[in-house]
Structures are given as C-alpha cells and as structure tokens.
Amino acid sequence: MKNLFLSAAIVLGSLTSFATTSPVSNTIVKTISVQDEYTEIKLEEVPSAITDALKKAYPDGVLSKAYKNAKSEYKLDVTVGDKVGSLYANADGTWIKK
C-alpha cells in the first residue's frame, strides 16, 4: 500500500512539471507611413523628360494617370501588359525609389 501511494505521488509530481506555463511576450510593432500629398494632373502636363524616360525604360508602358506634389515630384500610374504599377520621378526624368 505504501508503494502505491509513493508511486502515485511520484507520477503526480512529475506531471506538474509539464503543466507549468511559459511566459508570454508581447511584441508591438508600430508602422509610420509618411505620404506626400499628390494631386492629379493632366497627362499633357507631365514634362517631356519624364515621358522620354518612361518610353526608354518601359517601351510598352502606357501612362494612365499622373500626379504631382509640392516638391515637383511626379507619381505615374503605368500599365505594362497586364500589370499595373506606380512609378515616381523628378521633373528632370530621374526615377525615385519609394
């Protein structure tokens, strides 16, 4: 009978070590998005340096919309084949990575 109680105590004691909880750590990620205000402009208002750079970089690209911000940076909505994307350029036709 002693052996039964002793073995039950050992089994229960070993099971409690598996029932412990591990500490939970919370990770908070903050994302800050800075957007420049772009206003839509007519396609005719896009400088020729930008349209020339677009034709050189993407010969099959079609310019669908153009936007300009206060820094004279241009956002171009371009369609190449079945893909649509946005490109950014300075007034002199230099591409900007954003």
Order of alpha helices (4+ residues) and beta strands (2+ residues): alpha-beta-alpha-beta-beta-beta-beta
